[in-house]
Amino acid sequence: MGKAARRSPSFGPQRWRIGLNVAVQLLVLACLLLMVNYLGLTRYQRWDLSRYNRYSLSELTRRLLGSLKKDVNIYVLYSSRDEIPGGQILFDDVRNLLKEYEIAAKRKVRVETVDLYDDVTKAKLLQDRFRFGSEKDLIIIEYQSRHKTVRVQDLAEFAPEGLFGATPQVRAFRGEQVLTSAVLALVENKQLLLGVVTGHGEPDALNGAELKRFKAMAEQQSIRFEEVNLASSNRSPGDYRALLIIGPRNDFSPQELGVLRAYWNSQGRLLVLLNPRSRTPLLNEFLNSCGIRADEDLVVTKIRTGIQEEGLTLDVYGRFAGDAPFLKSLSQATGYFPAGTTSLSLDAVKARAAGLRGTAVLRPAFPNYWGEKDDFLQTGTDPAFDEGRDLQPPLVFGWALEKGGIPDQRIQAGSSRMLVVGNADFLNDSTLNRATADADFAMLSLNWLTDREQLLGIPPKRTRFYFLDFSAGQLDRILFLVVLAVPAAAGLAGMLIYMVRRR
């Protein structure tokens, strides 16, 4: 009988070494994976791959979110069954932007989305808590015991409505601008007091219907208005961060102008919106002493109303100049200034003598506007451009003045500031709801007058549209290719395949 073959043990020393080596390798691999995941969790880098960096946060927003001491709760209340301007695209932008807020704040910002129809219980609790009534499509920002409410529609700038009531397109997304302003106001927890001058037929900025939206936008920026009568006020004008003169119908008295001049010379801040349909010679004289001359005209142009008919319009489409640092985010944007505008001129000699720096901020957007000197509203005549009397383009109807301080807005120093515009009707609710650029201009102006330069550096993210410009011949060729050539080629190929298979 042959010698039986020796069997090696199942777990000999060599196999133990191999098994131990594999186990060590797996352990090392697991440690490497844990290390990589830990580094990815704590030291990651994010890139915004969206077109035009639509969701990249500004340095101001990052600093603000990184300095939060308490949690910020953000509730997005939307209605899935109702359609709003911007639609789902706007909500996607809001959702992506708020996700960036959560990441930048390092868990100090918590976002919750609530559908008013699908989550009725949660919506009712929030409604009882924040008292927003029957409004829909809101963003509620809560910090400690304070909160602010923002309409989703206010986060976008819309193009004019299309035909047959088509949903208007989003022309610019300004979500970061609005949301960061709201968070900053909640964190600072202080209101700026601005005086609204009364007693000259100005619109009611506190309780009137004309300026209701303007007041609401200012309150979102933690700005509170208070009426002030320069002739009989118990408060000193110096108690206000700025004074607003909005469309006076009657002139100021010498006593009031003395108070106004003293306020201006003591590093005062003035917003002066003129009413071109009224005569205010003493107020104009005060402006003239600062180098600004009201030309006492009406900026008009003629528009085509029919095939061979033209009509005169007092509505002015104005272009914001980027020369003023606080308007860089609106550079070359177009605003709407209805119902009458007067042009303004700068007397450079007087301005230099008074130590003032003047910057043009508003010009008519088109070159066919002129300054009509005749009072055609009273006479009822049809005006035409009269060379030598009327003012020819280019015209300016908005100036920013500053006395003292330093031109670099990054360095805040004491100075007097004044913004003069030859139109006051652009602040009306109907205009602000129609032209978002006007609303931006109003808020940027208030921020500049109140030294809140940190809120000026967040521009809206503009949506770029691309158009294919084809000539008539190119359109004919495209029509031929799409309607005839391509179907004919497909049919011919089918016939050839059929004939080949029949053989």
C-alpha positions in Angstrom: 0.0 0.0 0.0 1.4 3.3 -1.1 2.3 6.0 1.4 -0.6 8.4 1.9 0.0 12.0 0.7 0.6 14.5 3.4 -2.1 17.1 3.7 -1.1 20.7 4.7 -3.0 22.1 7.6 -6.0 24.3 6.7 -4.6 27.3 8.5 -0.9 27.1 8.4 1.6 29.9 9.2 1.7 31.1 5.6 -2.1 31.4 5.3 -2.2 33.2 8.7 0.3 35.7 7.4 -1.7 36.3 4.2 -4.9 36.7 6.2 -3.3 39.1 8.6 -1.8 41.1 5.7 -5.2 41.4 4.0 -6.9 42.4 7.3 -4.2 45.1 7.9 -4.7 46.4 4.3 -8.5 46.6 4.8 -8.0 48.4 8.1 -5.6 50.9 6.5 -8.0 51.4 3.6 -10.9 52.0 6.0 -8.8 54.5 7.9 -7.9 56.3 4.7 -11.6 56.5 3.7 -12.5 57.8 7.1 -9.8 60.5 6.8 -10.8 61.5 3.3 -14.5 61.8 4.4 -13.5 63.8 7.5 -11.4 66.2 5.4 -14.2 66.5 2.9 -16.7 67.2 5.7 -14.6 69.9 7.5 -12.3 71.3 4.7 -14.4 71.2 1.6 -14.4 73.6 -1.3 -17.6 74.6 -3.2 -17.8 75.9 -6.7 -20.8 77.7 -8.2 -21.3 76.1 -11.6 -24.5 77.9 -12.4 -24.5 80.3 -15.3 -23.2 83.8 -14.3 -22.6 82.6 -10.7 -26.2 83.1 -9.8 -26.0 81.6 -6.3 -22.5 82.9 -5.2 -22.8 84.9 -2.0 -21.1 88.3 -1.7 -18.4 88.8 0.9 -20.8 91.0 3.0 -23.3 88.1 3.2 -20.6 85.6 4.2 -19.2 87.8 6.9 -22.7 88.5 8.3 -23.7 84.8 8.3 -20.3 83.8 9.8 -20.8 86.2 12.7 -24.3 85.1 13.8 -24.5 84.4 17.5 -28.0 82.9 17.5 -29.9 80.7 15.1 -31.9 82.3 12.2 -35.0 80.4 11.2 -36.3 81.0 7.7 -39.8 79.8 6.7 -40.7 79.7 3.0 -44.4 79.7 2.6 -45.7 78.9 -0.9 -48.8 77.8 -2.6 -48.3 74.8 -4.9 -51.7 75.4 -6.6 -51.4 79.1 -7.4 -49.2 80.6 -10.0 -47.1 83.7 -9.4 -44.8 85.8 -11.7 -41.6 83.9 -12.1 -43.3 80.5 -11.2 -41.2 77.5 -10.4 -38.0 79.0 -11.7 -38.2 81.8 -9.1 -38.8 79.3 -6.3 -35.9 77.1 -7.5 -33.7 80.2 -7.3 -34.9 81.0 -3.8 -34.4 77.4 -2.7 -30.8 77.2 -4.1 -29.9 80.6 -2.6 -31.2 79.6 0.9 -29.2 76.4 0.7 -26.1 78.6 0.2 -27.1 80.6 3.3 -27.4 77.4 5.4 -23.9 76.3 4.3 -22.3 79.7 4.8 -23.8 80.1 8.3 -22.5 76.7 9.4 -25.8 75.5 10.8 -26.8 78.8 12.2 -29.5 79.2 9.5 -32.3 76.7 9.3 -34.7 76.8 6.4 -38.1 75.2 6.4 -40.4 75.1 3.3 -44.2 74.9 4.0 -46.8 74.3 1.4 -49.9 76.2 2.5 -52.2 73.6 1.0 -50.4 70.3 1.7 -49.3 71.2 5.3 -52.3 73.1 6.6 -51.5 72.4 10.3 -48.0 73.9 10.1 -49.2 76.8 8.0 -51.9 77.6 10.6 -49.4 77.5 13.4 -47.1 79.9 11.5 -50.1 82.1 10.6 -51.1 82.4 14.3 -47.5 83.1 15.3 -46.5 85.7 12.7 -49.9 87.2 11.8 -49.4 87.3 8.0 -53.2 87.0 7.3 -54.2 85.6 4.0 -51.0 86.5 2.1 -49.2 83.7 0.2 -45.7 83.1 -1.2 -43.9 84.7 1.7 -40.5 84.3 3.3 -40.4 84.8 7.1 -37.0 85.4 8.7 -36.9 85.0 12.5 -34.0 85.9 14.7 -34.5 85.5 18.5 -38.0 87.1 19.1 -38.0 89.4 16.1 -39.0 88.6 12.5 -39.4 90.2 9.1 -41.7 89.1 6.3 -40.6 89.3 2.6 -42.8 88.7 -0.4 -41.2 86.2 -2.9 -42.1 88.5 -5.7 -39.9 91.2 -4.2 -36.9 88.9 -4.8 -37.0 89.4 -8.6 -37.2 92.1 -11.2 -39.7 91.3 -13.9 -39.9 92.2 -17.5 -43.2 93.8 -18.7 -46.1 91.4 -19.1 -46.4 89.5 -22.4 -49.4 89.3 -24.7 -52.7 87.9 -23.4 -51.6 88.0 -19.8 -48.6 85.7 -20.2 -46.4 85.3 -17.1 -43.7 88.0 -17.2 -40.1 86.7 -17.3 -37.6 87.3 -14.5 -35.2 89.9 -15.6 -33.0 90.0 -12.5 -32.8 88.0 -9.3 -32.1 90.1 -6.2 -32.8 87.6 -3.5 -29.4 88.0 -1.8 -29.8 91.8 -1.7 -33.3 91.6 0.0 -32.6 88.7 2.3 -29.2 89.9 3.6 -30.8 93.3 4.2 -33.5 91.7 6.3 -31.1 89.5 8.3 -28.8 92.5 8.9 -31.7 94.6 10.2 -32.8 91.8 12.6 -29.3 91.3 13.9 -28.6 95.0 14.4 -32.1 95.5 15.9 -32.1 99.3 15.5 -34.3 101.5 13.5 -33.2 104.6 11.6 -35.5 107.6 12.0 -36.1 109.7 8.9 -38.1 112.9 8.9 -40.6 113.4 6.1 -41.2 117.2 5.7 -44.8 118.2 5.6 -46.8 121.4 5.4 -46.5 122.1 1.7 -49.0 119.8 0.1 -46.7 116.7 0.1 -48.3 113.3 -0.2 -48.9 111.5 3.1 -46.0 109.1 3.6 -47.2 107.6 6.9 -50.8 106.8 6.3 -51.6 107.7 2.7 -52.2 105.2 0.0 -49.8 106.8 -2.6 -46.6 105.9 -0.8 -47.7 102.8 1.0 -45.2 100.5 -0.8 -42.3 102.9 -0.4 -43.0 103.0 3.4 -43.2 99.2 3.5 -39.9 98.8 1.7 -38.2 101.3 4.0 -39.5 99.4 7.1 -38.0 96.2 5.7 -34.7 98.1 5.8 -35.4 99.0 9.5 -36.2 102.6 8.6 -39.0 104.5 10.3 -40.6 107.6 8.9 -41.9 110.5 11.1 -43.6 113.6 9.9 -41.7 116.9 10.6 -42.9 120.4 10.2 -39.9 122.7 9.9 -41.9 125.7 11.1 -43.4 124.2 14.3 -41.8 120.9 15.1 -40.9 120.1 18.7 -38.0 118.0 17.4 -34.8 119.3 16.1 -34.0 118.3 12.5 -30.7 117.0 13.8 -32.7 114.2 15.5 -33.3 112.6 12.1 -30.8 110.7 10.1 -32.1 112.3 7.0 -34.9 114.6 5.8 -37.2 113.7 2.9 -38.9 116.4 0.8 -41.3 114.6 -1.5 -43.1 116.6 -4.2 -44.1 119.8 -2.4 -47.0 121.7 -4.1 -46.4 124.9 -2.2 -43.2 126.9 -1.5 -41.2 126.9 1.7 -41.1 130.0 4.0 -37.9 131.9 4.7 -38.0 130.6 8.3 -38.3 127.0 7.1 -35.4 127.5 4.6 -33.3 128.9 7.5 -33.9 125.7 9.5 -33.2 123.6 6.4 -30.0 125.4 5.6 -28.7 125.1 9.1 -29.4 121.4 9.1 -27.6 121.0 5.7 -24.5 122.8 7.0 -24.3 120.6 10.0 -23.6 117.4 8.0 -27.3 116.9 7.2 -28.7 114.5 4.7 -31.5 115.5 2.3 -33.6 113.8 -0.3 -35.3 116.4 -2.5 -37.9 115.2 -5.0 -39.3 118.2 -6.9 -42.8 118.6 -8.2 -42.4 120.1 -11.7 -46.1 121.1 -11.9 -45.7 123.5 -9.0 -43.6 126.7 -8.5 -41.3 126.7 -5.5 -39.0 129.7 -6.0 -37.6 129.8 -2.5 -36.8 126.1 -2.4 -35.2 126.5 -5.8 -33.1 129.3 -4.5 -31.8 127.1 -1.7 -30.9 124.4 -4.2 -29.3 127.1 -6.4 -27.0 128.1 -3.5 -25.8 124.5 -3.5 -25.1 124.6 -7.2 -28.2 122.8 -8.4 -30.5 124.8 -10.8 -34.1 123.7 -11.4 -34.6 124.5 -15.1 -38.3 125.0 -14.6 -39.2 123.0 -17.7 -41.0 119.7 -18.5 -39.0 116.9 -20.0 -41.2 115.6 -22.9 -41.0 113.6 -26.1 -43.3 112.6 -28.9 -44.3 109.0 -29.5 -46.0 107.4 -32.4 -49.7 106.7 -31.6 -50.8 105.5 -35.0 -49.5 105.0 -38.5 -49.1 108.7 -39.2 -50.0 110.1 -35.8 -47.8 111.3 -32.9 -48.6 112.2 -29.3 -46.8 114.0 -26.6 -45.9 112.2 -23.4 -44.7 113.5 -20.0 -43.5 110.0 -19.0 -39.7 109.8 -18.9 -37.7 106.6 -19.1 -34.5 107.4 -17.3 -31.2 105.7 -17.3 -29.2 105.4 -14.0 -25.6 106.6 -14.4 -23.0 104.4 -12.8 -20.8 107.4 -12.0 -22.2 107.6 -8.5 -20.7 104.7 -6.4 -24.0 103.9 -4.7 -25.7 103.3 -8.0 -23.1 100.9 -9.6 -25.5 98.0 -9.2 -28.1 99.9 -11.4 -25.6 101.2 -13.9 -27.4 101.5 -17.3 -30.6 100.2 -15.9 -33.8 102.0 -17.0 -36.3 103.5 -14.6 -39.8 104.9 -15.2 -40.6 108.5 -14.1 -44.2 109.4 -15.0 -46.5 112.5 -14.9 -43.9 115.2 -15.4 -40.2 115.7 -14.8 -38.0 118.8 -14.7 -34.4 118.8 -15.8 -31.6 120.0 -13.4 -28.3 121.7 -14.1 -25.2 121.8 -12.1 -23.4 125.2 -11.7 -19.8 123.8 -11.3 -18.5 127.2 -10.1 -21.0 127.5 -7.3 -20.5 123.9 -6.3 -16.8 124.2 -6.1 -17.1 127.5 -4.1 -19.4 125.7 -1.6 -17.0 122.7 -1.4 -19.5 120.3 -3.1 -18.9 117.4 -5.3 -21.7 116.8 -7.8 -22.4 113.6 -9.7 -25.2 113.1 -12.3 -27.3 110.1 -11.5 -30.3 110.2 -13.9 -30.5 111.0 -17.6 -33.3 110.4 -20.1 -32.7 106.9 -21.7 -33.4 108.1 -25.2 -32.0 111.2 -27.1 -35.4 112.4 -28.4 -36.4 114.0 -25.0 -36.2 117.8 -24.7 -36.9 120.4 -22.0 -40.1 122.2 -22.9 -40.1 125.8 -21.4 -43.7 126.8 -22.4 -46.4 126.1 -19.8 -48.5 124.1 -22.2 -50.4 122.3 -19.4 -52.0 125.7 -18.6 -52.4 127.0 -22.2 -53.5 123.7 -23.7 -51.2 124.2 -26.7 -49.4 121.4 -28.5 -45.7 122.1 -27.9 -42.9 121.5 -30.4 -39.2 121.9 -29.9 -38.2 125.6 -30.1 -34.5 125.9 -30.7 -33.0 128.7 -28.7 -35.7 128.6 -26.0 -36.3 124.9 -25.1 -33.5 122.8 -23.7 -32.0 120.3 -26.0 -30.5 117.0 -25.1 -28.5 115.7 -23.3 -30.5 116.4 -20.2 -30.0 115.5 -16.5 -32.8 115.3 -14.0 -31.0 113.7 -11.0 -27.9 114.9 -9.1 -26.0 113.6 -6.0 -24.2 116.2 -3.9 -21.7 115.6 -1.1 -19.8 118.2 1.0 -16.9 117.0 3.0 -16.0 113.4 3.7 -13.9 111.2 1.4 -15.0 110.1 -2.1 -14.1 106.4 -1.3 -17.4 105.0 0.0 -15.4 102.2 1.9 -14.2 104.9 4.3 -17.0 106.5 6.2 -16.4 110.1 7.3 -18.8 112.9 8.3 -20.2 114.8 5.4 -23.4 116.5 4.1 -25.2 114.6 1.4 -28.1 115.6 -0.9 -29.9 113.8 -3.7 -32.1 116.0 -5.9 -34.5 114.4 -8.5 -36.8 116.4 -10.8 -39.6 113.9 -10.3 -41.6 112.7 -7.2 -44.3 110.5 -8.8 -41.9 107.6 -9.3 -42.4 106.8 -5.6 -46.1 106.1 -6.0 -47.3 102.6 -5.5 -48.4 102.1 -9.1 -44.9 103.0 -10.4 -42.9 101.0 -7.9 -45.0 97.9 -8.7 -44.4 98.4 -12.4 -40.6 99.4 -12.4 -38.4 97.4 -10.0 -35.5 99.6 -10.9 -37.3 102.5 -9.3 -37.7 100.6 -6.1 -34.0 99.7 -6.1 -33.1 103.3 -6.7 -35.2 104.5 -3.8 -33.7 102.0 -1.4 -30.1 102.5 -2.6 -30.6 106.3 -2.2 -31.8 105.9 1.4 -28.9 103.6 2.2 -26.5 106.1 0.8 -28.0 109.0 2.7 -27.9 107.1 6.0 -24.3 105.8 5.6 -25.3 102.2 5.1 -22.8 101.6 2.4 -22.5 97.9 3.4 -25.9 97.3 1.8 -24.9 98.9 -1.5 -22.4 96.1 -2.6 -24.9 93.4 -3.4 -26.1 93.8 -6.9 -29.0 91.9 -8.4 -28.1 88.9 -10.6 -29.3 89.8 -14.0 -30.8 87.2 -16.4 -29.2 87.4 -19.8 -31.4 86.7 -22.8 -30.0 85.5 -26.2 -31.7 86.1 -29.5 -30.9 84.7 -32.9 -31.1 87.4 -35.5 -31.9 85.9 -38.9 -32.4 87.7 -42.1 -35.5 87.0 -44.3 -33.4 84.9 -46.7 -32.0 82.8 -43.8 -35.5 82.2 -42.4 -36.7 81.1 -45.9 -33.8 78.6 -46.1 -34.6 77.3 -42.6 -38.2 76.9 -43.5 -37.2 75.0 -46.7 -34.9 72.6 -44.8 -37.3 71.9 -41.9 -40.6 71.7 -43.9 -39.4 70.1 -47.2 -35.7 69.0 -47.3 -35.5 67.0 -44.1 -38.9 65.1 -44.6 -38.1 64.5 -48.2 -34.7 63.1 -47.3 -36.2 60.8 -44.7 -38.8 59.6 -47.2 -36.2 59.0 -49.9 -34.1 57.0 -47.5 -37.1 54.9 -46.6 -37.8 54.1 -50.3 -34.2 53.1 -50.9 -34.2 50.7 -47.9 -37.5 49.3 -49.1 -36.2 48.7 -52.6 -33.0 47.1 -51.3 -34.9 44.7 -49.1 -37.3 43.7 -51.9 -34.3 42.4 -53.9 
